[in-house]
C-alpha cells in the first residue's frame, strides 16, 4: 500500500492474479494486475506531476469543454440546443476553484469563454457568465477537431495545475482536416491532458471518436438522442472532478533475458498500452494510465521468460506505480506486485489457466470479434460477419457481459447464445450498430 503523509490523498494497492507454474520449456507468463486507488478527498488534494499539491492552493485541476458548432449541428435544431444545455449542465458541475474554458469548434477553434487565451476560475459568478456566453453559440462551418484539441492544450497548459482534462462533443466526421493532421494533434496532446469524447446523433465516425479518447486516455461513448446529453455531460464532469492523481504510470521491471510481450488495460475497458512504453532506466519501462480518483482497474501483463529446468523459479516482472517527473527520479506511489515463474513437471499445475487471466482473455477477444464482425457486415461479408458476431454472442454469454449481450441482440437474432449461433438482422438501426461499435471495448469485471 502507498503511504502518504496526508490522510485525504488516495492510497494505491496492487494485486497480482496468475498461475505461476510453467511446463518444461514454457516461456510465457500471464498475469492480471489489479490496481486500486481508495480514500481520496476531493479535487484539491491532488498528488501530481510535476509538483506536489500544497494546502491552500485550492482545487488543482483545469478542464476545457470543446463543443462542435459546425453547420450540421443545426440539423435538427434540437442538437445545438441539447449541446448548449449539456455544456451548461457540465459547467454547473465544475467545482469552485477549478480552472475552466469553453471552446467552440468548427474548421477553426474559437474561445467562447472566458477568451483572451485565459482560463476562468470557477465560482458562482464565472459559472453564470460562462452559461450566458453559451447563448452566442450558433452552428456554421466545418469540422477540424485537431484545431480544437490544440487550442485546449494551449489553454490548459496556461494553468499551473496537476489535473488537466478535456471533453469533446462532435456530431460529424472530421472532414476539414486530414487524418494525419488529427493524428499529429493527438500525438502533440498525449500525456499533456486526458480527454473524454462523445458523438451525438449518428453522422459521426466511431473510429475517430474512440481514437481521440484512446490516444488521450479518456472515455468514448455515443449519445444517440441529444436529450440525453445533459445527464451524460454532468456525469462526465463529476467523474473528472473526482480525479486526484495525474499522470500515473504502471512501471514494469524485468530481469535480464526477460521481455514484455504486451500490456493492456482490460477493465473497465480494453485499451492496448504495449506501444506506449517509455524507457525508465535499466530493464524498466513505464506504461501511461492517466488520472485516477477512487477506482479500480485491471491490466493484463504478458511476459516472455528464458527457458529453465524443472524446479527452478524466478521473478518474471515487478510491477509498481509511479508518477514520472520531467527531471529527476519518478515519484513512487508505494504499491507494488510481483509476477513469478515456477517450472514444474506437474501437468495439472502447469496446464490450469488462472480464472482472471481466462476471463480477460475472453473479454479482449470479445472486443476484437465485435469490431471484425461489424467491419465484415459493412463490407457485405455476411458469412464472416455472422461467424464473428456469433462468437461475440457466445463470449458475452459465457462471461456474463449482459450489457454487451443486449447490444449484440439489436444487431443479430440470437438462436443459441452458448453455442454462438446467430442470424444477422435484415434491418438494423444505425444508432444500435454505432452503440455496439463504440461500447465494444467495455468489459465486465471478473467475479473475484
N, C-alpha and C positions, 0 to 999 in steps of 0.2 A: 504494500500500500504506500502511496505517496504520503509524505508527512510534511505539510506546510505549517508555517508559523501562525497563519491566520485561520480561524475556525470556519469562516464562511467562504473559503476557497475550495473548489471541488477536490475530492480525493480520487485518485485513479487506481484501479486494480486491473491485473492481467491474469486470466486463467487460460491454461492450455489443455485442449482435449485431443488425444491422439492414441493410436495403437503404436507403441514404440518398437514392437517386435518385427524383425525382418527375417526372411528366409536366407539361407546361404546364397551369396551373390546378389541379394537385394540391395538396391541403391536409392529407392525413392521413399522419402518420409513425408507424410501429410499430417498437418495439424490444423485444428480450428483454434484461433486465438480470440478470446472474448475480452474486449476492453470495456470497462465500466467506469463512468465518472459520476460521483454522487456527492451530495451535501454542499452544493454551491449556494451562494446567497442570491444576489441579483446582479445584473449588469452593473458594473461599478466596482466589482471586486475582482476584475479580470486579472489573471496571470497571463502575461503575454509578451510575445516578441515585438520589438527588440528591447522592451523595457518592462519593468515590473510595476504594477499598479501601486500607487501610494494613496493612503486615505486622504479624503478632502478634495480629490480631483473631480468628483462627480463621475457619472457613468462613462466608461471607457470604450465607447462604440460610435460608429458612424454608419449611416445607411443611405443609399441612393435608390430612388424608385424611378425606373425608366418606363414611360408609358407610350405605347405605339399611337401616333397621331397621323398615320398615313391615310390616304384617301379612302381606303377600304373600310376604315373604322366607322364610316358613316352608313354602311350598308349591313344590317339595318341600323337606324339611328340609336336603337337601344344599346348597341355595342359601345359607342363612345360614352353614352350616359352611364352604362354599367362600369366602364373603366374609370370615369371621374368619381363615381360613388365608391368604388373599391379603393381607389387611391386615398380618398378622404378617410375611409374606414381604417386603412393602414396607418395614415398619419395620426389618427386618434390613438393607435396602439403604440406609437413611439414614446418611450419613457422620457420624463423630464431629464434634461442634461445631455441626451444623446444628440450628436450632430446629424443633420439630415438635409437632403436636397431632393427636388423633383425635376426630372428631365423629360422633355417632350421629344419623341423620336420619330423622324421621317427619314428622307435620304440624307438629312443632316441632323445633328443633335442640338437641341436648344435648352437653355436653362430656364425652367418655368418658375422655380422658387429655390433659394432666395435671389439668385442672379449674382452677377459680378464676380463669378469664379469662386464664390464662397459657399460655405455650408451654414445653415441656421442651427441654433441650439434650441432644442425642443423645450417649450413651456406652453402654457395655455395660449399666450399671445401669438407665438410663432406658428403654432398648430392652426390657429384660426386664420392667420394671414395666408398660410400655405393652402388652406381649403378655399379661400377666396380666389387665390391665383389659379386654381384648377378650373374655375369658370371660364377662363380665357382659352382653355384647351379646345381646339377645333381640328377637324380632320382635313387633311390635304397634303399631297406629296407622296413620295415613295418610301422604301424601307431599306435602311442600311444599318443593321444592328451593331456592326463593328464600331461605327462612329459613336453610338450611344454608350457602348462599353468603355471606349477610350475617354469620353468626357466624364463618365462616372469615376474612372480610375483617377483622373486629374483632381476631381473634387474630393474624393475620399482620401487621397494622399495629402491633401492640404490640412488635415486634422491629425494632431499627434495623439492617436488613439490605438488601442490594441485590436479591437474587432472591427473589421471593415466588411460591409455586406451590401450586395445589390439585389434588386428584384427587377426582372424584365417581364413585361407583358407585351405580347405581339399577337396579331390576328392574321398575318400574311407571310408569304415567302420573302426571303431576304433578296429581293430582285435587283436592288440598286447598288450592289457591290458584289465583287466576285467571291467565290468560296474561299479563295486564297486570302483575300482581304479580311474576311471574317476570322479565318484561322490565325492570321497574323495578330489580329486584335486579341483573340483569346490567349495566344501564346504570351503576348505582352502583359495581359492582366492576370494570368495564372500565378497563384502564390501571393498576389497583392490584395485581392479581396475574394470572398466567396459570393456566389450568386445563384438565386433561385430563378427558374424560368417557367412561364406559363403561356400556353397557347389558348386563345379564346376563339370559339367558333370551330370551323372545320377547314378553313382555307390556308392553314399554315403547314409547314413541313415538319413532321415529327422528328426526323433525324437532326434538323437544325436546332430545334428547341432542346432536345435531350443532349445534343452535343455541347451546347452552351453550359447547361447545368453540370455535365460530366467534367468538362475542362476546368470549371471554376468550383468544383466540389460542392455543388448545391443540389436542390431537388428540381425535378421537372414534372409537370402534370398538364392535363387538359381541363379546361373549364368550358364545356360544350355550350352551356347556356350562360350568357352574360349576367343573368340574375344571380348566379352562384359566385360571382367574383368577389363581392364584399366579404362574405364569410371566409373565402379562401385567402384573400389578402390579409385579413385580420389575423388568421391563424399563422400565416407565414411570418408576419411581423412579430407576433408574440413569440414564435419559435426563435426568430433572430434575436429578440430582446433577451432570451434565456441563455444565449451563448456567453461563456465567460472566459474560455481559454482559447486563444487563437493559435493557428499555425502549428498544431500538434503533429508530430511525425512518429510513425512506427519505425524504430531503428532495429535492424536485424544484423547481428554479428554472427559470422560463420567461421569455423576453424579452417586451417589450410586443407586444400583438397576438396572442400565442400562448396557447393554453389546453390544459389536460389533459382529454382525453375520458374516459379511465379508467386505473386502476392496479389490477392484480390479481396476486396470487401465483399462479403456475401450476405450480410444483413445490416440494416433494413433493406438495402438494395444491392444488386450485383454491380460492382464497379472495378474495372481492371486497373491495377496500380503498378504492375510489373515495370512498364516502360517509364514510370515517373520517378524511378530511383535516382537519388543524388548521392554520390560517394561521401562517406563520413569517416574518413580515416581508414587505417588498415583493416581489411576484412569486414567493414561495416557499411551499410547503406541505409538511407532514410527514405521512407515512403510517405507522402503527404496525406493527412486525413482531414485537414480543415479545422473548423472551430467546434468546440464542444460546450454543451451545457450539461444538465443532468440527463444522462442517456447511456445506452449500452449498444455496442456494435460488434459484429463478428467478422473475422478475417480468415481466409484460407491461405496458409503458407505451405508451399511445396519445396522441399529441399532435396538436392541430389548429394548423396554422401559417397565416399570411396568404398570399395568392397572391403569386407573384413571377415575374419574367421568366426565360426560358431563360438558363442560365449563372450565375444568382445562387446563392449558398449562404448558409446561416445556421445558427447554433446553435439547435436547436429546444428543447432542455432540458439542464440539467446535473443529474446525479444524484449525491448524496453521502449519507453515513451519519452520523447524529448521535445523541446522547443528549440530548433536550430537558431543560432544567433548570427547576424551578419558578420560580426567579428568576435573571435574568442570562442570558448567551448560552449556547447549546447547546454541549455538548462534542462536538467533531468527531472522527470515527474515522479521519480521514486519507484514506480511499479515495474516488475519485470517477470518474465516467464521463460521456461526452458523447454526446448524441443529435443527429445532424446532418440537415440537409435540403439537397439539391442539385437544382436544376431542370435537366432535360436534354431534348433532343429525340431522344435515342437510345432508341427504343422497347424494344429488348431490355434495356437497363439499367433503365428505369423500370417495366417490367412484371414483372421477375423477383421472386419472393417469397423473402425470406430463409428458409432451411430451418428455423431455430429458431422464427421467427415462425409459419411454416406449421404446424409440428409442434404448438406450444402452442395455436394457434387451434383445431386439431382436438381436442386434449385437453380444452379448455374446452367445446367443443360436445359431446364425449362425455359429460362430467358432466351437461350440461343435458338431452341426449336420454334418458339413463337415468332421470333424475327425471321427465321428461314422460311417458315410456313406462310407468313404474310407476304414476304418478298416473292415466293413462288406463286401465291394467289394473284398478286399484281401482274406477274409475268405470264399469267394464263396457264401455268403448270398445275393442273387440277390434281393429278396423282401425287405429285411432290408435296403440294400444299396439304392434301388430305393426310398423307403419311406423317408429315411433321406436326401438324396441329393435333392429329390423333395421339402422337407421342406426348405432346404437351398436356392434353387432357388426362392421359394416364399418369404422368408425373405429378400434376396438380392434385389428382385424386389420391395417389399414394402418400404424398407429403402433407395432405390436409390443407393445401393452399386454396381455401374456399373462395377468396376474393378473385384470384386468377381464374379459377374454375367457372365462376359466374360470368366473367368477361368472355371466356372462350365459348361459353354456351350461346352467346349472342352472334357468334361468327360461324359456329358449326352446330349441327344436330348431333347430340351425343347418343350413340346407340348402346355402347358398353364402355363405361369410364375405366374400370380396372384393366380392361383389355386394350383400351385406346382405339376403339372402333368408332369412327365418326363419319358424317357426311357433311360436305361444305353446304352452307345455306345458299340458296339461289340469290336471295336479295339480302344484303347486309347494310344497315345504316352506316354512313361514313363515320359518324361520331363514335359508334361502337367499335369499329375497326381501329380508329385512331386511339381510342381509350386503351384498347388491348395493347397496341404497339407502345404507347407512351408508358404504360404501367407494367410492361413485360418484365422489367428488372426488379420489381418489388417482390421480396421474398417473405416467407413465413418462417419464424424462428423455430429452431428445433426445441422440442419439449425436453428440458434438462431433467 
